[in-house]
């Protein structure tokens, strides 16, 4: 608690999915001066808007969660926006935070930045061994540049910025828009709507063989704040939950939890994406004591309950 005493904290994206959990946990730690800018107030792609925001709020810490995100379909349809928006937000915000004397900058990367052929489990030292999976490479590379900047500014200026790499997130308050959502909220919505409408067949992208690791958003928020409190290095740190599941098993679990008993039709003309994603999370555990607390099935039940209630 003493770390946060009298701190002014900016949480970009603080009104979004992950951001609301970070803000709640900051409030639970006694932080009273939290500012979560909206894009209608400050366009973080604009350097002048960033400078205005920093001069008005004068933060001690900036936690940068704001991002343009989406599933495989959204990444493939809008690669230019995913690259430009995320790059311009991240590199300008870190630079202006350094220039304004912000004492610590917390940057959030993405598992999509890892090379397509990274050995499993993904270790931080393998971050640069190749090119990311092409379906989301523009997004992954834009976020990866924040790590380059973080390390360069620490080397030249001694600036205290850190870079965290969370695996795929899910949980209540996620984006359930079928055009832009990630796999878990999209599947939950599709299954529930199929049950309600009496549809007996559900189409799923790919063949179900890829594996993924998923981290409950509330757990991710705790990991981010533990790193903010205890970690002071620009070496990247993975945030995950140590459990890998195939897309096929994931779909079947969600179908079971939503009571969808119909036929699952795998559309193999659609891309699978990267074949395996699982992080080595030993650095997070050893450096700042982070370990995920929520099992996948427990988290899925909470997410389904949230969406059912929200639709009412």
C-alpha positions in Angstrom: 0.0 0.0 0.0 2.8 2.4 0.7 4.0 2.2 -2.9 0.7 3.9 -4.0 0.5 6.5 -1.3 -0.3 9.9 -2.8 0.4 8.7 -6.3 -1.4 10.1 -9.4 -2.0 7.3 -11.8 -3.1 7.4 -15.5 -4.6 4.2 -16.8 -5.1 4.5 -20.6 -7.9 2.2 -21.6 -9.1 2.3 -18.0 -12.7 2.3 -19.2 -12.2 -0.8 -21.3 -12.2 -4.6 -20.6 -8.9 -5.1 -18.8 -8.7 -1.5 -17.7 -11.8 -1.6 -15.4 -10.2 -4.5 -13.5 -6.9 -2.5 -13.1 -8.8 0.5 -11.9 -10.8 -1.5 -9.4 -7.6 -3.1 -8.0 -6.0 0.4 -7.8 -9.0 1.6 -5.8 -8.7 -1.4 -3.5 -5.1 -0.5 -2.9 -6.2 2.9 -1.7 -5.3 5.0 -4.8 -7.5 8.0 -4.9 -6.1 9.9 -7.9 -6.8 7.7 -11.0 -7.5 9.2 -14.4 -8.8 7.0 -17.2 -8.9 9.2 -20.4 -11.4 8.5 -23.1 -10.5 8.7 -26.8 -13.1 11.5 -27.2 -11.1 13.6 -24.7 -7.6 12.7 -25.7 -6.7 11.0 -29.0 -3.5 9.1 -27.9 -2.4 8.9 -31.5 -1.8 12.7 -31.3 1.3 13.9 -29.6 -0.2 17.2 -28.6 -3.2 15.5 -27.0 -0.8 13.3 -25.0 1.2 16.3 -23.8 -2.0 18.1 -22.8 -3.2 15.1 -20.8 0.1 14.7 -19.0 0.3 18.4 -18.1 -3.2 18.5 -16.8 -3.1 15.4 -14.6 0.7 15.3 -13.8 0.8 11.5 -13.2 3.5 9.7 -11.2 2.7 6.4 -13.1 1.3 5.7 -16.5 -0.2 2.3 -17.1 -0.8 2.0 -20.9 -3.6 -0.5 -21.7 -5.3 1.4 -24.5 -5.1 -0.6 -27.8 -6.9 -1.4 -30.9 -7.6 -5.1 -30.6 -9.7 -7.9 -32.2 -9.7 -11.5 -33.3 -8.2 -13.0 -36.4 -10.9 -11.7 -38.7 -10.5 -8.1 -37.5 -6.7 -8.3 -37.7 -6.9 -9.6 -41.3 -9.5 -7.0 -42.4 -7.7 -4.0 -40.8 -4.0 -4.6 -40.6 -3.1 -1.0 -41.4 -5.2 0.5 -38.6 -4.0 -2.2 -36.1 -0.4 -1.3 -36.9 -0.7 2.5 -37.0 -3.0 3.1 -34.1 -1.2 0.8 -31.7 2.3 2.0 -32.8 1.4 5.7 -32.6 -0.3 5.4 -29.2 2.5 3.5 -27.6 5.7 5.1 -28.8 4.4 8.7 -28.3 3.0 8.0 -24.9 6.2 6.5 -23.6 8.3 9.3 -25.0 6.0 12.1 -23.7 5.9 10.3 -20.3 9.7 10.4 -20.1 9.8 14.0 -21.2 7.1 15.0 -18.6 9.0 13.4 -15.8 6.6 10.5 -15.1 8.4 8.3 -12.7 7.3 4.9 -14.1 5.7 3.7 -17.4 4.0 0.4 -17.6 3.6 -0.9 -21.2 1.4 -3.9 -22.2 2.4 -6.0 -25.1 0.8 -9.1 -26.6 1.5 -12.8 -27.1 0.9 -12.0 -30.8 4.3 -10.4 -30.9 6.1 -13.7 -30.4 7.6 -15.4 -33.6 5.3 -17.8 -35.3 7.7 -20.7 -34.7 8.6 -20.0 -31.1 9.4 -23.2 -29.1 6.7 -24.0 -26.6 6.5 -22.8 -23.9 7.3 -19.3 -25.1 10.2 -17.9 -23.2 11.0 -14.2 -23.0 14.5 -14.8 -24.4 12.9 -16.1 -27.7 11.0 -12.9 -28.3 13.3 -12.0 -31.3 13.9 -15.3 -33.0 11.6 -14.7 -35.9 8.6 -13.0 -37.5 5.1 -13.2 -35.8 2.2 -15.2 -37.1 1.1 -13.3 -40.3 -2.6 -13.1 -39.5 -1.8 -10.7 -36.6 1.7 -9.6 -37.3 1.0 -5.9 -37.8 -0.6 -5.7 -34.4 2.1 -7.8 -32.7 4.9 -5.8 -34.3 3.4 -2.4 -33.4 3.2 -3.5 -29.7 6.7 -5.0 -29.9 8.1 -1.6 -30.7 7.1 -0.4 -27.3 9.6 -2.9 -25.9 12.4 -1.6 -28.1 11.6 2.0 -27.0 11.4 0.9 -23.3 14.9 -0.6 -23.5 16.4 2.2 -25.5 15.1 4.9 -23.1 16.4 2.9 -20.1 19.8 2.5 -21.7 20.1 6.2 -22.8 18.2 8.0 -20.1 17.8 5.5 -17.2 14.1 5.8 -17.6 12.0 3.3 -15.6 9.6 1.6 -17.9 8.5 -2.0 -18.0 7.0 -4.2 -20.6 4.5 -7.1 -19.9 3.3 -9.7 -22.3 -0.1 -11.1 -21.4 -1.5 -14.2 -23.1 -5.0 -14.2 -24.5 -7.4 -12.6 -22.0 -11.1 -13.3 -21.3 -13.7 -12.7 -18.6 -16.8 -10.6 -17.8 -17.0 -7.2 -19.6 -15.2 -8.6 -22.6 -16.2 -7.5 -26.1 -19.0 -9.8 -27.5 -19.3 -8.2 -30.9 -18.9 -11.0 -33.4 -17.1 -8.8 -35.9 -14.3 -7.7 -33.5 -14.3 -10.1 -30.6 -11.8 -12.8 -29.6 -12.5 -16.5 -29.6 -14.0 -17.0 -26.2 -16.6 -14.2 -26.2 -17.5 -15.0 -29.8 -18.1 -18.7 -29.0 -20.1 -17.9 -25.9 -22.4 -15.6 -27.8 -22.8 -18.0 -30.8 -23.6 -20.9 -28.5 -26.2 -19.0 -26.4 -27.9 -17.6 -29.5 -27.9 -21.0 -31.1 -29.6 -22.5 -28.0 -32.2 -19.7 -27.9 -33.1 -20.0 -31.6 -33.1 -23.8 -31.7 -30.2 -24.0 -34.2 -28.6 -27.4 -34.2 -25.4 -26.6 -36.0 -22.6 -24.2 -35.1 -19.8 -23.2 -37.5 -16.3 -22.7 -36.0 -13.2 -21.4 -37.8 -10.3 -23.8 -38.5 -10.0 -27.4 -37.6 -9.8 -27.1 -33.8 -6.2 -28.4 -33.5 -4.4 -25.2 -32.4 -3.8 -24.7 -28.7 -4.1 -21.5 -26.7 -3.5 -20.3 -23.1 -6.1 -18.0 -21.6 -5.7 -15.7 -18.6 -8.7 -14.4 -16.7 -8.7 -10.6 -16.9 -8.9 -10.0 -13.2 -5.9 -12.2 -12.7 -4.1 -10.2 -15.4 -4.9 -6.9 -13.7 -3.3 -8.2 -10.5 -0.2 -9.3 -12.4 0.1 -5.8 -13.9 -0.1 -4.1 -10.5 2.3 -6.5 -8.9 4.8 -5.7 -11.7 4.2 -2.0 -11.2 5.0 -2.3 -7.6 8.0 -4.7 -7.6 9.5 -4.9 -11.1 12.0 -2.3 -12.4 13.6 -3.8 -15.6 12.9 -3.4 -19.3 13.3 -7.1 -19.9 9.9 -8.4 -21.1 7.8 -10.5 -18.7 5.1 -13.0 -19.6 1.8 -13.1 -17.9 -0.2 -16.3 -18.2 -1.8 -19.1 -16.3 0.3 -22.2 -17.2 -2.6 -24.1 -18.8 -2.8 -24.9 -22.5 -6.1 -26.0 -24.2 -6.9 -27.0 -27.8 -9.5 -24.9 -29.6 -11.6 -28.0 -30.1 -11.6 -28.7 -26.3 -12.4 -25.1 -25.6 -15.3 -25.1 -28.0 -16.7 -28.3 -26.6 -16.3 -26.9 -23.0 -18.2 -23.7 -23.9 -20.9 -25.7 -25.7 -21.3 -27.9 -22.6 -21.5 -24.9 -20.2 -24.0 -23.1 -22.4 -26.1 -26.2 -22.9 -25.6 -26.3 -26.7 -26.0 -29.9 -27.8 -25.9 -29.4 -31.5 -23.3 -30.2 -34.2 -20.0 -28.4 -34.3 -19.0 -27.7 -38.0 -15.3 -26.9 -38.4 -14.7 -24.6 -41.4 -11.2 -25.6 -42.5 -11.2 -23.0 -45.2 -10.8 -20.4 -42.4 -7.3 -19.8 -40.8 -6.2 -21.6 -37.7 -3.8 -18.9 -36.7 -0.6 -19.8 -34.8 -0.6 -23.5 -34.0 0.4 -23.3 -30.3 0.6 -20.6 -27.7 1.7 -21.3 -24.2 3.9 -19.0 -22.1 6.7 -19.7 -19.7 5.6 -17.7 -16.7 8.5 -18.4 -14.3 9.9 -14.9 -14.6 6.7 -13.3 -13.4 6.6 -15.7 -10.5 10.2 -15.2 -9.5 10.4 -11.4 -10.0 7.1 -10.2 -8.5 5.3 -13.3 -7.2 2.5 -13.5 -9.8 0.5 -16.7 -10.3 -2.9 -16.9 -11.8 -5.7 -17.9 -9.5 -8.7 -18.6 -11.7 -9.1 -22.0 -13.5 -10.4 -21.9 -17.1 -13.7 -23.6 -16.4 -14.3 -21.3 -13.4 -13.5 -18.3 -15.5 -15.7 -19.5 -18.4 -18.7 -19.9 -16.1 -18.3 -16.4 -14.7 -18.0 -15.0 -18.3 -21.1 -16.9 -19.5 -23.1 -15.7 -16.4 -22.0 -12.2 -17.0 -23.1 -12.2 -20.7 -26.4 -13.9 -19.9 -27.2 -11.2 -17.3 -26.0 -8.4 -19.6 -28.3 -9.5 -22.4 -31.3 -9.3 -20.1 
